[in-house]
Each structure stands twice: as C-alpha cells, then as structure tokens.
Amino acid sequence: MADSEKIPTVVADDAHIVYKIVGAIGANQTSPLSALKRIVTKTNSTNVREVHAVKGVSFVAYRGEAIGLIGSNGSGKSTLLRAVAGLLPVAKGAIYAAGQPSLLGVNAAMMNDLSGERNVELGCLAMGMTPAEVKERKQSIIDFSGINERGDFASLPMRTYSSGMGARLRFAIAAAKKHDVLLIDEALATGDAKFRRRSEARVRELRKEAGTVFLVSHSEQSIRDTCERVLWLESGEIRADGPTEEVLKEYESYMKK
Ligand SMILES: Nc1ncnc2c1ncn2[C@@H]1O[C@H](COP(=O)(O)OP(=O)(O)OP(=O)(O)O)[C@@H](O)[C@H]1O
C-alpha cells in the first residue's frame, strides 16, 4: 500500500509521560532529624518524586497494522499503551487516536463476585453493544473463552476462576467487538497453547476488519505470529521501529549482551 493510501489511527508526537509520586520520601530523608524538619517546615505533603517513564516517543500507526511492543522490564511499554488508551496524561508532546482505543489487559476491571456470564453481559454493554446484541453474542463469547470446557464455570463467580481462565474471558469479551484500535497487554501470554492459537487467529481477524492492534508481550513467538511491525522501547525511548524479524534480531543480540 502506498503511504498516501494508508489511514493513520494512532499518532504519537514527541510524547513524554511522567508519573508523579506524591509523599514519596527519598532514602536520605528517613532520619528522625529530617522527619522533624519536615514537621517543623510542614513540607511533608509537598514531597513529589517523578518517574519519567516515556521520553519523547514518536510514531504513526496505520489501519490494518498489528504492532508489537517489546523492551526490557520497566522500559515503558505498558505506560505507553495506557497513554494511547487515554488513561494517562501526556506531560509533553501529544498522542492522537482515532475513535476510542480499547485497552485489554490482564488487569481489566471485572466483578469478581458476579458470574462469568454476568461479566460478559456487563462488559459487552460497557463496550456499547445493545441488550439484543449482547443476548445474541453471549454464548459465542463464552464458547470462545473456553471456560466451560471443564464444566459449567460461566454460572460461577469469577473469584472461583484460575488467573488464566479470567484472562481468557477478558480477551473473549474485548475481542467480540470490532475495535478501531485494540491494545493488548500480555493477555495472550496467560492462556494455554490452545487458547493462544485461538486468540492469535482472532487478532489476525481484527486486523482484517481494518482495526489497528498493539500487542505488548515478552513472548517473541506471540509477536512473530501476530505482528508485522515492532516498536522496541528501552528506558522510555524508541530504540527501533520496523519489520518484526529485523527488530527482533536486533533485540535478541542486545539481550544476549
Ligand atoms: N503507577 C506508577 N507509578 C510510578 N511509576 C510507575 C508506575 N507504573 C510504572 N512506573 C514506572 O514507569 C517505568 C515504566 O514502567 P512500565 O510498567 O511502563 O514498563 P514495562 O515496559 O511495561 O515493564 P514490564 O515489561 O516489566 O511490564 C518504570 O520505571 C516503572 O517503575
């Protein structure tokens, strides 16, 4: 496809993301004397420490692309994804996204005391489906998740599920809808091999339906199987952005050092 025909879905322009930790006390400020000083000068509550997690990231993602986000622990992958989803503010620069990006993570909100089936209904309504659509899709979502493969788990509270079962149900709910931009944070890694194959196939379908998929994963296999482009983040900066095989090769030799 020529560049002019490609439709941008997410644009990051020199984006910086900074966490502010209020009330954090430095290692050299724990002595009784410095505690007394803070009480006398009343400076305790104004103690703010900053973590500059993403530092000047720029990229353009296009419709139909599946982009893998890789990098060492703490390199800023999840932070960037949360900012694309609009859940974290950008301190400097900007991130623009088409439609409402949906973040699908292992921590997506579910009601643990409600049954899996009820969570499917609520999740679908929250994604904007009509009650009639929810009724029609509910069974196929439960079937896709495979939680009923070993008995009728869909009618049991979510707190009785293993972490893998919960993650599978979350993925099944989010994948039931067509997304302009779907952001997946490690969710594929939690399922077993059979579920992973099924979810990877669904990610490929979502791409065909013209959405853009971002996948954060430490599994090179998942990235290879799903993405044709990879963004490699290191210490909050983009180290490489290009075709999957090329970037993974560079990343592998960096990790071996
Ligand atoms: N809620 C938070 N408050 C303060 N700092 C945070 C918070 N979440 C993340 N950080 C910091 O931001 C940086 C990037 O973290 P992030 O979770 O985005 O990395 P990651 O690449 O997703 O890591 P991993 O591969 O371990 O999941 C780290 O230095 C981390 O300590």
The ligand as a MOL file (V3000), in Angstrom:
LIG
                    3D

  0  0  0     0  0            999 V3000
M  V30 BEGIN CTAB
M  V30 COUNTS 31 33 0 0 0
M  V30 BEGIN ATOM
M  V30 1 N 1.8970 3.7240 38.7440 0
M  V30 2 C 3.1900 4.0490 38.6540 0
M  V30 3 N 3.7300 4.9970 39.4530 0
M  V30 4 C 5.0300 5.3380 39.3520 0
M  V30 5 N 5.9060 4.7900 38.4820 0
M  V30 6 C 5.4270 3.8310 37.6770 0
M  V30 7 C 4.0560 3.4010 37.7130 0
M  V30 8 N 3.8880 2.4300 36.7770 0
M  V30 9 C 5.0880 2.2680 36.1780 0
M  V30 10 N 6.0150 3.0860 36.7170 0
M  V30 11 C 7.4250 3.2220 36.3050 0
M  V30 12 O 7.4680 3.5780 34.9350 0
M  V30 13 C 8.5100 2.8730 34.2690 0
M  V30 14 C 7.9350 2.0840 33.0870 0
M  V30 15 O 7.0640 1.0840 33.5930 0
M  V30 16 P 6.1440 0.1830 32.6410 0
M  V30 17 O 5.2480 -0.6250 33.5120 0
M  V30 18 O 5.5320 1.0320 31.6070 0
M  V30 19 O 7.2390 -0.7500 31.9410 0
M  V30 20 P 7.0580 -2.0590 31.0430 0
M  V30 21 O 7.9820 -1.9030 29.8960 0
M  V30 22 O 5.6240 -2.2950 30.7410 0
M  V30 23 O 7.6150 -3.1710 32.0330 0
M  V30 24 P 7.3340 -4.7690 32.1420 0
M  V30 25 O 7.9570 -5.4100 30.9500 0
M  V30 26 O 8.0580 -5.1200 33.3950 0
M  V30 27 O 5.8590 -4.9620 32.2440 0
M  V30 28 C 9.2000 2.0260 35.3180 0
M  V30 29 O 10.3290 2.7230 35.7650 0
M  V30 30 C 8.1670 1.9140 36.4320 0
M  V30 31 O 8.8050 1.8210 37.6850 0
M  V30 END ATOM
M  V30 BEGIN BOND
M  V30 1 1 1 2
M  V30 2 1 2 3
M  V30 3 2 2 7
M  V30 4 2 3 4
M  V30 5 1 4 5
M  V30 6 2 5 6
M  V30 7 1 6 7
M  V30 8 1 6 10
M  V30 9 1 7 8
M  V30 10 2 8 9
M  V30 11 1 9 10
M  V30 12 1 10 11
M  V30 13 1 11 12
M  V30 14 1 11 30
M  V30 15 1 12 13
M  V30 16 1 13 14
M  V30 17 1 13 28
M  V30 18 1 14 15
M  V30 19 1 15 16
M  V30 20 2 16 17
M  V30 21 1 16 18
M  V30 22 1 16 19
M  V30 23 1 19 20
M  V30 24 2 20 21
M  V30 25 1 20 22
M  V30 26 1 20 23
M  V30 27 1 23 24
M  V30 28 2 24 25
M  V30 29 1 24 26
M  V30 30 1 24 27
M  V30 31 1 28 29
M  V30 32 1 28 30
M  V30 33 1 30 31
M  V30 END BOND
M  V30 END CTAB
M  END
